Amino acid sequence: MAVIHHTTLSPTKLELLTTWLPTRPWHRGGAGAPGLAKSGGFRLDDPEGEVGIELMVVTDSSTPEPIAYLVPLSYRGAPLEGAEHALVGTTEHGVLGKRWAYDGCHDPAVVTELLSLIEGRAQAMAQSISDTPDHEVTRSYTGEPFPLHNLTPEPTDDEQGTRIAAPHGTTLHLHRVLTPVPENPPLPEQGAIGHVASGWSGPDGSRLRAVFAVLNPR
C-alpha cells in the first residue's frame, strides 16, 4: 500500500498543471492561465512500490462555466526513459526529494494498473489517506483476462480525450473533460466492454459523477 506523505511540494501539482494543461488538445479554456483547484480523484498502488499513481480531477473556474479535467499522473524518483515528451514537470517533495511528474497515459505503470482496476484485479485507493480503499470508484469488465506484462502505451490525444491501444484488440478511452451524469453510479457507454467511474466536488460543493474511462472494442 502506498503511503501518503502530508508534506510540501515545490512547485505544487496545481502550479505544474497550470502551465501544462493549456498545451493539451483537449483543453477547453481560453488563452489565459486556468484557475485550477483540485476537486477529487483517487490513487492506484504500484505493485513494485516505485511509482506514485494518481488520477486527479481538477476544475478550472476561470471560464464562464467551470470545466472539470481528468489528469492521470505518475510520480517517479528518476526520469522515465523515452518519456521526455510526457513530462509535466519536476517538483521537490518534502520527504522523497526530487520527483518527476508525467502524464500518466504515457507511463506503463499507470496504464497497467488502470487496466487492472477495470478488470477487477486492482483496488482504487483514497487520494489523501494511506491504506484506505475508495469505494466511490466503480468499474466493470466483460472481456477476457488481460496479459499486462510488457505493456508500452502509445496514447493519442485529440479534442475528445486520450485513446490508448490495449490488449485483446481494445482501446482505452480516457475522458479528459468530464461531463456529469445523473446516474449514481454512472453507467458505461453503449458498446463499452469496461469502464471506470467516480465522483468529484463541484465549485458549489455538490457531488458530481461521471465515467472517467471506457474500454471499447477496436
C-alpha positions as CSV (number, residue, x, y, z in Angstrom):
1,M,0.0,0.0,0.0
2,A,1.3,3.5,-0.9
3,V,2.0,5.8,2.0
4,I,0.6,9.4,1.6
5,H,3.0,12.0,2.9
6,H,1.4,15.2,4.0
7,T,4.3,17.5,3.2
8,T,5.3,20.3,0.9
9,L,5.7,20.2,-2.9
10,S,7.6,23.0,-4.7
11,P,6.2,23.7,-7.2
12,T,2.8,22.3,-6.3
13,K,0.9,19.9,-8.6
14,L,-1.5,22.7,-9.5
15,E,1.3,25.0,-10.4
16,L,2.7,22.4,-12.7
17,L,-0.7,21.8,-14.3
18,T,-1.4,25.5,-14.7
19,T,1.4,25.6,-17.3
20,W,0.9,22.2,-18.8
21,L,-2.9,21.9,-19.2
22,P,-3.3,24.7,-21.8
23,T,-0.9,22.8,-24.1
24,R,-3.2,19.8,-24.4
25,P,-5.5,19.4,-27.5
26,W,-8.4,18.6,-25.2
27,H,-8.1,21.8,-23.2
28,R,-11.3,23.9,-23.4
29,G,-10.3,27.1,-21.6
30,G,-9.2,30.4,-23.1
31,A,-5.8,31.9,-23.8
32,G,-5.2,32.9,-20.2
33,A,-3.9,30.8,-17.4
34,P,-6.5,28.5,-16.0
35,G,-7.7,28.9,-12.4
36,L,-7.3,25.4,-11.1
37,A,-8.5,23.7,-7.9
38,K,-8.1,20.0,-7.0
39,S,-11.7,18.6,-7.0
40,G,-11.2,14.9,-6.5
41,G,-9.7,11.7,-7.8
42,F,-8.1,8.5,-6.5
43,R,-4.9,6.6,-6.4
44,L,-3.7,3.2,-7.5
45,D,-0.9,1.2,-5.9
46,D,2.2,0.3,-7.9
47,P,2.9,-3.4,-7.1
48,E,6.6,-2.6,-7.3
49,G,6.3,0.3,-4.8
50,E,8.3,2.6,-7.1
51,V,5.8,4.8,-8.9
52,G,3.1,7.1,-7.4
53,I,-0.1,6.8,-9.4
54,E,-2.9,9.4,-9.1
55,L,-5.9,10.0,-11.2
56,M,-6.7,13.6,-10.3
57,V,-9.7,15.8,-11.1
58,V,-9.0,19.5,-11.4
59,T,-11.6,22.2,-12.0
60,D,-10.9,25.3,-14.0
61,S,-13.1,28.2,-12.7
62,S,-11.6,30.8,-14.9
63,T,-14.1,30.0,-17.7
64,P,-17.8,31.2,-17.8
65,E,-18.8,27.6,-16.8
66,P,-16.4,25.6,-14.7
67,I,-14.6,22.8,-16.5
68,A,-13.5,19.5,-14.8
69,Y,-10.5,17.7,-16.3
70,L,-9.2,14.2,-15.6
71,V,-5.4,14.2,-15.2
72,P,-3.7,10.8,-14.6
73,L,-0.3,11.5,-13.2
74,S,2.7,9.3,-12.3
75,Y,5.4,10.4,-9.8
76,R,8.9,8.9,-10.1
77,G,12.2,9.2,-8.3
78,A,14.1,9.2,-11.6
79,P,13.3,10.1,-15.2
80,L,11.2,7.6,-17.2
81,E,13.4,6.6,-20.2
82,G,11.9,7.7,-23.5
83,A,9.1,9.8,-22.0
84,E,10.6,13.3,-22.1
85,H,7.7,14.5,-24.2
86,A,5.2,13.3,-21.5
87,L,6.9,15.2,-18.6
88,V,4.5,17.5,-16.8
89,G,7.4,18.9,-14.7
90,T,9.7,18.2,-11.8
91,T,9.0,19.1,-8.1
92,E,10.7,18.9,-4.8
93,H,8.9,16.7,-2.4
94,G,9.5,17.5,1.3
95,V,10.1,13.8,2.2
96,L,11.1,12.0,-1.1
97,G,13.2,14.7,-2.7
98,K,13.1,15.4,-6.4
99,R,10.2,13.9,-8.3
100,W,9.4,13.6,-12.0
101,A,5.7,14.1,-12.7
102,Y,4.5,12.6,-16.0
103,D,1.2,12.5,-18.0
104,G,0.2,9.0,-16.7
105,C,-1.2,8.0,-20.1
106,H,2.4,7.6,-21.3
107,D,3.6,5.7,-18.2
108,P,3.4,1.8,-18.4
109,A,2.8,1.6,-14.6
110,V,-0.3,3.8,-14.8
111,V,-1.9,2.2,-17.8
112,T,-1.2,-1.3,-16.4
113,E,-2.8,-0.5,-13.1
114,L,-5.8,1.3,-14.7
115,L,-6.5,-1.8,-16.8
116,S,-6.1,-3.9,-13.7
117,L,-8.7,-1.7,-12.0
118,I,-11.1,-2.1,-14.9
119,E,-10.6,-5.9,-14.8
120,G,-11.1,-6.0,-11.1
121,R,-7.6,-7.0,-10.0
122,A,-6.6,-3.7,-8.6
123,Q,-8.3,-1.6,-5.9
124,A,-8.9,2.2,-6.2
125,M,-7.4,3.9,-3.1
126,A,-8.3,7.1,-1.4
127,Q,-6.5,10.1,-2.8
128,S,-5.2,11.6,0.5
129,I,-5.4,8.8,3.1
130,S,-3.0,5.9,3.4
131,D,-4.2,2.3,3.1
132,T,-7.8,3.3,2.6
133,P,-9.9,2.0,-0.4
134,D,-12.0,4.5,-2.3
135,H,-15.4,2.8,-2.6
136,E,-16.9,5.6,-4.7
137,V,-15.0,4.3,-7.7
138,T,-16.9,1.8,-9.7
139,R,-15.8,-0.4,-12.6
140,S,-16.9,-3.1,-14.9
141,Y,-15.4,-5.5,-17.4
142,T,-16.9,-8.3,-19.6
143,G,-13.8,-9.4,-21.6
144,E,-11.0,-11.9,-21.3
145,P,-8.2,-11.5,-18.6
146,F,-5.6,-9.0,-19.6
147,P,-2.0,-10.0,-20.3
148,L,-0.5,-6.9,-18.7
149,H,3.2,-7.6,-18.8
150,N,5.5,-5.5,-21.0
151,L,2.8,-3.0,-21.8
152,T,4.1,0.0,-23.7
153,P,1.4,2.7,-24.1
154,E,1.3,4.9,-27.2
155,P,-1.5,7.3,-26.5
156,T,-3.2,9.6,-29.0
157,D,-4.6,12.9,-27.8
158,D,-7.3,14.9,-29.6
159,E,-10.3,17.2,-28.6
160,Q,-12.2,14.1,-27.4
161,G,-9.6,13.0,-24.9
162,T,-6.9,10.3,-24.9
163,R,-7.0,6.9,-26.6
164,I,-4.6,4.0,-25.8
165,A,-4.4,0.7,-27.6
166,A,-5.0,-2.1,-25.1
167,P,-4.8,-5.9,-25.2
168,H,-7.4,-8.1,-27.0
169,G,-7.9,-5.5,-29.8
170,T,-9.4,-3.0,-27.4
171,T,-9.0,0.8,-27.0
172,L,-8.9,2.6,-23.7
173,H,-10.5,6.0,-24.0
174,L,-10.0,8.5,-21.2
175,H,-12.5,11.3,-20.9
176,R,-10.2,14.3,-20.2
177,V,-13.1,16.7,-19.9
178,L,-15.7,15.2,-17.5
179,T,-19.4,15.5,-18.2
180,P,-21.5,15.0,-15.1
181,V,-24.4,12.5,-15.3
182,P,-27.4,11.9,-13.0
183,E,-26.8,8.2,-12.5
184,N,-25.1,7.0,-9.4
185,P,-23.0,5.1,-10.1
186,P,-22.5,6.3,-13.7
187,L,-23.2,3.6,-16.3
188,P,-20.8,2.6,-19.0
189,E,-21.4,3.8,-22.5
190,Q,-23.3,1.7,-25.0
191,G,-20.9,-0.8,-26.6
192,A,-18.2,-0.5,-24.0
193,I,-16.8,-3.7,-22.5
194,G,-15.3,-2.0,-19.5
195,H,-15.3,1.3,-17.6
196,V,-14.2,3.3,-14.6
197,A,-16.4,5.9,-13.0
198,S,-16.2,8.1,-9.9
199,G,-17.1,11.5,-8.5
200,W,-15.7,14.9,-7.6
201,S,-16.7,18.1,-5.9
202,G,-18.3,20.9,-7.9
203,P,-17.4,24.5,-7.2
204,D,-20.7,24.9,-5.2
205,G,-19.9,21.9,-3.0
206,S,-22.2,19.5,-4.9
207,R,-21.1,16.0,-5.6
208,L,-20.7,15.4,-9.4
209,R,-20.2,12.0,-11.1
210,A,-19.1,10.8,-14.5
211,V,-17.5,8.0,-16.4
212,F,-13.7,8.6,-16.3
213,A,-12.6,5.9,-18.8
214,V,-14.1,3.3,-21.1
215,L,-12.7,0.3,-22.8
216,N,-14.1,-0.3,-26.3
217,P,-13.5,-3.0,-29.0
218,R,-11.4,-1.5,-31.8
